[in-house]
Amino acid sequence: MTGNLRLQNASIEDVADLIERYYGYTVAVNKGIDSRISGVFLTQNLEEALKVICDPIELNYIFENNRTIRLSR
């Protein structure tokens, strides 16, 4: 998928939902993460999008299997 992902004070759960819709992955978010994020992100490359979204709010991400991503602190 190509385009821009626009986030305005989005919760991490909202971000997880968007990643699931755009890229077709299941996103699991560890409990206790209450970060919010705003910005415009290119949606071409999943790995780059995750890095741009996670780095500023100090989240880690790992691919647990072929179609699941886990977000954690």
C-alpha positions in Angstrom: 0.0 0.0 0.0 1.3 3.4 -0.9 0.1 6.7 0.7 0.3 8.8 3.8 -0.9 7.7 7.3 -2.1 10.8 9.2 -2.3 10.6 13.0 -3.6 13.3 15.2 -3.1 12.6 19.0 -3.8 9.0 18.2 -3.6 6.4 21.0 -1.3 3.4 20.6 -4.4 1.3 20.2 -5.6 3.5 17.3 -2.1 3.2 15.7 -2.3 -0.6 16.1 -5.7 -0.6 14.3 -4.3 1.4 11.5 -1.3 -0.8 11.0 -3.6 -3.8 11.0 -5.8 -2.3 8.3 -3.0 -0.9 6.1 -0.6 -3.8 6.3 -2.7 -6.9 7.2 -0.8 -7.7 10.3 -2.2 -8.4 13.8 -0.7 -5.9 16.3 -0.5 -6.8 20.0 0.1 -4.0 22.4 1.5 -4.7 25.9 -0.6 -3.4 28.8 0.3 -0.1 30.3 1.3 1.7 27.2 -0.7 5.0 27.1 1.4 7.0 24.6 -0.2 9.2 21.9 1.3 10.2 18.6 0.7 12.8 15.9 2.2 13.2 12.4 2.1 12.1 8.8 3.9 8.9 7.8 4.5 7.3 4.5 2.9 3.9 4.4 5.0 2.2 1.8 7.3 0.2 4.0 6.0 -1.4 7.2 9.4 -1.6 8.9 10.1 2.1 8.3 6.6 3.1 9.4 7.1 1.2 12.7 10.4 2.8 13.3 9.1 6.3 12.7 6.1 5.7 14.9 7.8 3.8 17.7 11.2 5.6 18.1 9.9 9.0 19.2 7.7 7.4 22.0 10.3 4.9 23.0 8.4 1.8 22.0 9.9 -1.5 20.8 8.4 -3.7 18.2 9.1 -7.3 17.2 7.7 -9.6 14.6 6.4 -12.6 16.6 5.5 -14.7 13.6 4.6 -14.2 10.0 1.6 -11.9 10.7 1.9 -10.6 14.3 3.8 -7.5 15.6 4.1 -6.9 19.3 4.6 -3.3 20.7 6.2 -2.9 24.1 8.3 -0.7 26.3 
